[in-house]
Amino acid sequence: MTTGDILNIVIAIVLLAVGGFTVWLLYYLVQIVKDLYRAIEDFRKMLDSVKERLDHIGDFLDAIQSKVTTSTSAIANIVRVVGDLTSLVKNRKTKKATPPADDLE
């Protein structure tokens, strides 16, 4: 065996080692990318779930707002009517409390 043969054997071993390391490195890089993709998909699903929940809460708040608006206008009408009734009762009381002008003579 000559030194050239030994050199060729060493070069072949080194190339096999570099090739094996490259394959191992690529395998782990693919696994990392795959895990990253899964994590991103899980995050997207979580964001979609949060968005759906926020949409439901928004719909609920819109319903409450419409009910409060309706109730407010109804309460305003009730207060107006009660005010009119109290002023009517006050007017009647003042008419009863003051004697008619014909009775004074």
C-alpha positions in Angstrom: 0.0 0.0 0.0 1.4 3.3 -1.0 1.0 6.7 0.6 -1.4 7.6 -2.3 -3.6 4.7 -1.4 -3.6 5.7 2.3 -4.5 9.3 1.3 -7.4 8.1 -0.8 -8.7 5.9 2.0 -8.5 8.8 4.5 -10.2 11.1 2.0 -13.0 8.6 1.5 -13.5 8.2 5.3 -13.5 12.0 5.7 -16.0 12.4 2.9 -18.2 9.7 4.4 -18.0 11.4 7.8 -18.8 14.8 6.3 -21.7 13.3 4.2 -23.1 11.5 7.3 -22.8 14.7 9.4 -24.6 16.7 6.6 -27.4 14.1 6.4 -27.8 14.2 10.2 -27.8 18.0 10.2 -30.4 18.2 7.4 -32.6 15.7 9.2 -32.6 17.8 12.4 -33.1 21.0 10.4 -36.2 19.4 8.8 -37.5 18.3 12.2 -37.0 21.8 13.6 -38.9 23.4 10.7 -41.6 20.7 11.0 -42.0 21.5 14.8 -42.0 25.2 14.0 -44.8 24.7 11.4 -46.9 22.8 14.0 -46.4 25.5 16.6 -47.5 28.2 14.1 -50.6 26.1 13.1 -51.5 25.7 16.8 -51.0 29.4 17.4 -53.2 30.2 14.4 -55.9 27.9 15.8 -55.6 29.6 19.1 -55.9 33.0 17.5 -59.0 31.9 15.6 -60.6 30.6 18.8 -59.9 33.9 20.5 -61.3 35.8 17.6 -64.5 33.7 17.7 -64.9 34.3 21.4 -64.3 38.1 20.9 -66.9 38.1 18.1 -69.4 36.4 20.5 -68.6 39.0 23.2 -69.0 41.8 20.7 -72.4 40.5 19.6 -73.4 40.2 23.3 -72.4 43.7 24.0 -74.2 45.0 20.9 -77.3 43.3 22.1 -77.0 44.8 25.5 -76.4 48.2 24.0 -79.5 48.0 21.9 -81.6 46.9 24.9 -80.2 49.7 27.0 -80.9 52.2 24.3 -84.5 51.0 23.9 -84.9 50.9 27.7 -83.5 54.5 28.0 -86.0 55.8 25.5 -88.9 53.9 27.2 -87.8 55.2 30.7 -87.6 58.8 29.3 -91.2 58.5 28.1 -92.3 57.1 31.4 -90.6 59.9 33.3 -92.2 62.4 31.0 -95.7 60.9 31.6 -95.1 60.7 35.4 -94.0 64.4 35.4 -97.2 65.3 33.5 -99.3 63.3 35.9 -97.7 65.0 39.0 -98.2 68.4 37.5 -101.8 67.5 36.8 -102.3 66.4 40.4 -100.6 69.5 41.7 -102.9 71.7 39.6 -106.0 69.8 40.9 -104.8 70.2 44.5 -104.2 74.0 44.0 -107.7 74.3 42.5 -109.3 72.5 45.5 -107.2 74.5 48.0 -108.2 77.9 46.6 -111.8 78.8 47.2 -113.8 79.9 44.2 -114.2 83.7 43.8 -118.0 83.5 44.1 -117.7 82.0 47.7 -115.7 84.9 49.0 -118.5 87.4 48.6 
